């Protein structure tokens, strides 16, 4: 594959959210920072010494899970690691999307390269070689409880390294052996602990949660634009966005959102045209945008911080330390990821919910002062009436999906693994939620643009006029009823883009 992008040097422990966002956005060359090599070498030597001295250490020469007390003979260690990978390849469901698999390959390489896993550097290099060639393991989406790591999905990844399973090369599904051949590598015979190190870890749930976070950021930005368009369409008041109100409360996200709205509307002739219109207070969905969206922003910040740490974490088990200690713990338990995913889910549900309420407001002539359902000849025409029904259906769906996943736990492995995080489902459901929210926000933006058309005697700000024009490039004014599904899909894509005005992104530290 020809890469034109500058390579990302992965420094284990120091990979940034910006770098992770680039990996998610599209194929980009990845190189392991040279500083990681010594730690990899040292932890590998520790594992080799344990094997040579025939010490009994969990995960190196014992069985796994409930079979941890079963010692495995020296000559069967390679068979043990191979069997571990094959027996754990029990995933089901659709394959994870390419952008998520790229993140999984990168974060697995970073985790192993922390130097606590006792694996060969060649294994890390192979993961990056797959990513760089865009040869992506086929990883079924379902089958992880997010404790002991993402065992089944990571086993499907590890399968490719041993020449089993499947991978995608130029869009075609090929065998693991063929995938390895395509990047000039021979399938690995896994050494002691290598299979376990590949299978343990939170990289699948973390990558899914990161994808959810990046999607949430886009739809968050779109929702602020849509909210400003709705404010302009109903000639709402800008007074609730006065900086003094938000400083008096002190919530960082709220202050940032109010500043973003002021920046987006700066220079609008509409805002200054109705000082005495008699509209004392707008409904909460307009007036409380800083309070609601600010709380969402704070939640996304928190999740971003947790997930950036986790993307850099040594999360397999046992861990190898500089002094030769090999200690069994539980870093593979994905509870931090589960909570982060649930927090993102709450934010996404609310971004969509308040957008749907603004849409409903736009369609109600009693509240909006606009024609019923935003169509001139209503009765014969239904206008945006049923588009709001779609938004309501998706808002309800997101309410159900927002129920926490982290509080559900079922014991596994004969009660050895008696409390699990369910982070993987918690993170995976975010893609559905983001898509639902993007449809809701897209419909709102389309309806708000329609609402603005009823009085174009005054212009909004330069930024909002540019957004209005971008929407009009996608969807035409609704003169009379037409087939709207394609317009809605076009507006969903608008809401899921990542290119937003700097006035907006500068106010949002989570875009950094």
Buried (B, 14 or more C-beta within 10 A) or exposed (E): EEEEEEEBBBBBBEBBBEBBBBBBEEBBBBEBBEEBBEBBEBBBEBBBEBBEEEEEBBBBBBBBEEEEEEEBEEEEBBEBBBEBBBEBBEBEEEBBBBBBBBBBBBBBBBBBBBBBBBBBBEBBBBBBBBBBBBBBBBBBBBBBBBBBBBBBBBBBBBBBBBBBBBBBBEEEEBBBBBBBBBBEBEBBEBBBBBBBBBBBBBBBBBBBBBBBBBBBBBBBBBBBBBBBBBBBBBBBBBEBBEEEBBEEEEBEBBBBBBBBBBBBBEBBEBBEEEEEEEEEEBBBBBBBBBBBBBBBBBBBBBBBEBBBEBBBBBBBBBBBBEEEEBEEEEBBBBBBBBBBBBBBBBBBBBBBBBBBBBBBBBBBEEBBBBBBBBBEEBEEBBBBBEBBEBBBBBBEBBEEBBEBBBEBBEEBBEEEBEEBBBBBBBBBBBBBBBBBBBBBBBBBBBBBBBBBBEBEEBBBBEBBBEBBEBBEEBBEEBEEBEEBEEBBEBBBEBBBEEEBBEBBBBBBBBBE
